[in-house]
């Protein structure tokens, strides 16, 4: 496995639309290597989600994983060709960051619950229902597949902050 280079905001790949993978492409050694390398990259950068365009691959691949130390653990999810098939009307605003926009945080409104359909690494259909942090991450990563970054979803740019100031002024001991 290899750690991949993460594209930063300003690189055109982050504003492109990723292409769906055929079932044969999903089952290919090339895609398996990409997924393995994306997992390695997610762990190396200590992220909770990663999408193909973030590693310079315009393929509809997303990963989500939240370690137990983060408080709301999510076991590794690998989805190919994911799409949100249902989103709750209830919205939640919360802080987001992004490996492609390092050291910045901002408040983003997202659906509180989503149902996502995609395929696993063997091209089998997979549906995931998620709420809370997992729903937020899934929406964030699927946005990447359509050239959208969290800054595009922010409704109040006054919350945009650098990470040190986020820790100093925006978090509480309860976070």
Buried (B, 14 or more C-beta within 10 A) or exposed (E): EEBBEBBEEEBEBBBBEBBBBEEEBBBEEEBEEBBBBBBBBBBEBEBBBBBBBBBEBBBBBBBBBBEEEEEEEBEEBBBBBBEBEEBBEEEBEEBBBBBBBEEBBBBBEBBBBBBBBBBEBEBEEBEBEBBEBBBBBBBBBBBBBEBBBBBEBBEEEEBBBEEEEBEEEEEEEEE
